[in-house]
Amino acid sequence: MKYPVFNDLIIFENEDFIVVNKPPFLSTLEDRTPNTTNLLKIARQYNPDLQACHRLDKDTSGCLAFAKNPEAYRHLSMQFEAREVYKVYHAVAWGTHKFEEQLVNRAISPSAKGVARLSPQGKPAETYFNTLETFSRHTLVECLPVTGRLHQIRVHLAYLKAPIVNDALYGGEPLYLSSLKPKKHYNLKQQTEELPLIKRFALHSFNLGFVLMNEEPVKVEAPYPKDFAVLVKQLRAH
C-alpha cells in the first residue's frame, strides 16, 4: 500500500497533542506482519517524541490521538483509564435495527488467537448503540463504548444480531453492489470477479473528546474515508 503523509492526516494539533484521521489497513503500532510500517513510525518522522495514547484496529479508520510529551501522554492515559474520554464510532451493520440508547453490558474475553468472545469470566465491557439511519437491509449505527476491550464494538454488535458489514471474524458478510441493484442494472464484465463495496469491516472512529492540559475540553471529528463514504452513499442511493 502507499503510505500516507502524516501531515495530511492531522485534524487537530496544539503544543501537547495531535489527533489524526487514521487511514484503514494501517496498524497503529508494530504488528506481526513483516516488512510493513505502522502509524507510529510514520508519526515519528514528523515528530520523534510522539506517543500513541490508544490504538485502533488495523482496519478501523478515524480519530487517533498522539501525545507530544510524557506529561501529555500521562494526562490523556489517565482520562482513558478513568473512562472520561468521549468516543463515538460509526458502523454499517447487517439488518435494520432501531437502537435507542441500547446498552450491551456483556463481559469480553480475548483468546490466544486474537479473537474476542463473550464470556462471564471476561472483563466487563459496556457499549451504547443508537441508530443513525436505516436502509433496506442495513443500518448506520452510532456506537459509544464505555470500556475499551478487544474488538468490543464488533463483538457487541454481533451479539445484537447486527454484525458489521465485511466483518468475517464476527459473522458480518461482505456487501456487493450487485445485491443492491436490480440485476438488469448491474453488468459485470465477463471473467471479472466482483469486489465488495468495502474491503474491510465498516467501522470508523468518528469523534474523540478529551480535556487538554489547560483543562479545556476538545472534541475532534474525523470525516469518513473514501471507502466508508462510498458504502454509505450506495446504501442511500439504493
C-alpha positions in Angstrom: 0.0 0.0 0.0 1.0 3.6 -0.5 1.8 5.1 2.9 0.2 8.4 3.8 1.9 11.7 4.5 1.4 12.2 8.2 0.8 16.0 7.8 -2.2 15.2 5.6 -3.8 13.1 8.4 -3.8 15.8 11.1 -7.3 17.0 12.1 -6.2 18.7 15.4 -2.9 19.9 16.8 -1.7 22.0 19.7 1.5 22.1 21.7 0.7 18.8 23.5 -1.4 16.7 21.3 -2.1 15.7 17.7 -5.3 13.9 16.6 -5.2 12.2 13.2 -7.7 10.6 10.9 -6.1 7.2 10.7 -6.5 5.5 7.3 -7.7 1.9 7.2 -5.2 -1.0 6.5 -2.5 0.6 8.7 -1.6 -0.7 12.1 -1.3 1.8 15.0 1.8 0.1 16.4 4.1 -2.7 15.4 2.2 -5.9 14.4 3.4 -9.3 13.3 3.3 -8.5 9.6 6.9 -8.5 8.2 8.2 -5.6 6.1 5.3 -3.3 6.9 5.3 0.1 8.5 2.8 1.4 11.1 1.3 4.7 12.0 3.6 5.4 15.0 6.7 5.0 12.7 5.2 7.5 10.2 4.2 9.8 13.1 7.8 9.8 14.5 9.2 11.0 11.2 7.0 14.1 11.8 7.9 14.4 15.5 10.3 11.9 17.1 8.7 12.4 20.5 5.2 11.3 19.6 3.5 8.5 21.5 0.2 6.9 20.6 -2.3 7.4 23.5 -4.5 4.5 22.4 -4.9 2.2 19.4 -7.4 1.4 16.7 -7.6 -2.0 14.9 -5.7 -2.1 11.7 -8.9 -2.0 9.6 -10.6 0.7 11.7 -10.3 4.3 10.4 -10.8 7.6 12.3 -9.7 9.6 15.3 -6.4 8.6 16.9 -4.6 10.7 19.5 -0.8 11.2 19.9 0.9 13.0 22.7 4.0 15.2 22.1 5.5 14.9 25.6 5.4 12.5 28.6 3.1 14.8 30.7 0.5 15.0 27.9 0.7 11.2 27.4 0.1 10.6 31.1 -2.7 13.3 31.2 -4.7 11.5 28.4 -3.9 8.0 29.5 -5.4 8.8 32.9 -8.6 10.0 31.2 -8.8 6.8 29.2 -8.3 4.8 32.4 -11.0 6.8 34.2 -13.3 6.3 31.2 -13.6 10.1 30.8 -12.7 10.1 27.1 -15.7 10.7 24.7 -15.6 8.1 21.9 -18.1 7.8 19.1 -17.8 5.2 16.3 -19.9 4.7 13.2 -20.5 1.2 11.9 -22.6 -0.2 9.0 -24.3 -3.3 10.2 -26.4 -6.0 8.6 -30.1 -5.9 9.3 -32.4 -3.0 10.0 -32.4 -2.1 13.7 -33.9 0.6 15.8 -31.4 1.2 18.6 -32.1 3.9 21.1 -29.5 4.2 23.8 -29.3 0.4 23.6 -26.8 -0.8 26.2 -24.9 -4.0 25.8 -23.2 -4.9 29.1 -21.5 -8.2 28.4 -18.0 -9.2 29.5 -15.4 -10.0 26.9 -12.6 -12.4 27.0 -9.7 -12.4 24.4 -8.4 -15.7 23.1 -4.8 -16.6 22.2 -5.7 -16.3 18.5 -6.7 -12.6 18.8 -10.4 -13.3 18.6 -12.6 -11.9 21.4 -15.7 -13.7 22.7 -18.4 -13.0 25.2 -17.7 -14.8 28.5 -18.9 -14.3 32.1 -15.2 -14.9 33.1 -14.1 -12.0 30.8 -13.5 -8.3 31.6 -16.6 -6.0 32.0 -17.5 -4.3 28.7 -20.2 -1.8 28.0 -21.3 -0.2 24.7 -24.3 2.0 23.9 -25.8 1.9 20.4 -28.1 4.3 18.5 -29.5 4.0 15.0 -28.4 6.9 12.8 -30.0 5.8 9.5 -31.7 2.6 8.2 -31.6 1.3 4.7 -33.4 -1.7 3.1 -31.2 -4.3 4.7 -28.6 -2.4 6.7 -28.2 0.2 9.5 -25.8 3.0 10.1 -25.1 2.7 13.8 -23.6 5.1 16.3 -21.5 3.2 18.9 -20.4 4.7 22.2 -18.0 2.3 24.0 -17.7 3.0 27.7 -14.9 0.5 28.2 -12.1 -0.4 25.7 -11.9 -4.2 25.3 -10.5 -6.1 22.3 -12.9 -5.9 19.4 -15.6 -4.7 21.8 -17.9 -2.9 19.3 -17.7 -5.7 16.8 -18.5 -8.4 19.4 -21.3 -6.4 21.0 -23.0 -5.7 17.6 -22.7 -9.4 16.7 -24.4 -10.2 20.0 -27.3 -7.8 18.9 -27.6 -9.8 15.6 -26.2 -6.7 13.8 -22.8 -7.9 12.6 -20.7 -5.2 10.9 -20.5 -5.4 7.1 -17.5 -7.4 5.9 -16.5 -8.4 9.5 -16.0 -12.1 8.7 -14.5 -12.8 12.2 -17.8 -12.0 13.8 -20.4 -13.1 11.2 -20.5 -10.0 9.0 -20.7 -10.8 5.3 -19.3 -8.7 2.5 -21.7 -6.4 0.6 -21.7 -6.3 -3.2 -23.1 -3.6 -5.4 -24.9 -6.3 -7.4 -27.0 -7.2 -4.3 -28.3 -3.6 -4.1 -29.0 -3.0 -7.7 -31.6 -4.9 -9.8 -29.9 -7.4 -12.0 -30.8 -5.6 -15.2 -29.0 -2.5 -14.0 -25.8 -4.3 -13.0 -23.4 -5.6 -15.6 -20.1 -7.2 -14.6 -17.6 -7.7 -17.4 -17.1 -11.3 -18.4 -14.3 -13.2 -16.5 -14.1 -10.5 -13.8 -14.8 -11.1 -10.1 -17.0 -8.6 -8.3 -15.3 -6.9 -5.4 -17.1 -6.0 -2.2 -18.1 -2.3 -1.7 -15.8 -2.1 1.2 -12.7 -4.3 1.6 -12.6 -4.1 5.4 -15.1 -4.2 8.2 -17.1 -1.0 8.1 -16.1 0.7 11.4 -14.9 4.3 11.8 -13.9 6.3 14.8 -16.0 9.4 14.2 -15.4 11.5 17.4 -12.8 11.8 20.1 -13.3 14.2 23.0 -11.0 14.8 25.9 -9.6 17.5 28.2 -6.4 19.4 27.3 -3.6 20.2 29.7 -5.2 23.6 30.5 -8.4 21.7 31.4 -10.1 23.0 28.3 -12.3 20.3 26.6 -11.8 19.5 22.9 -13.9 17.4 20.6 -12.5 16.3 17.3 -14.4 14.8 14.3 -12.9 12.6 11.6 -14.6 12.7 8.2 -15.4 9.3 6.6 -12.6 8.0 4.5 -13.4 7.3 0.8 -14.4 3.6 1.1 -16.8 4.2 4.1 -18.3 7.3 2.4 -18.9 5.3 -0.9 -20.5 2.5 1.1 -23.0 4.9 2.8 -23.6 6.7 -0.4 -24.5 3.5 -2.3 -26.8 2.4 0.5 -28.6 5.7 0.4 -28.9 5.5 -3.4 -30.5 2.0 -3.4 
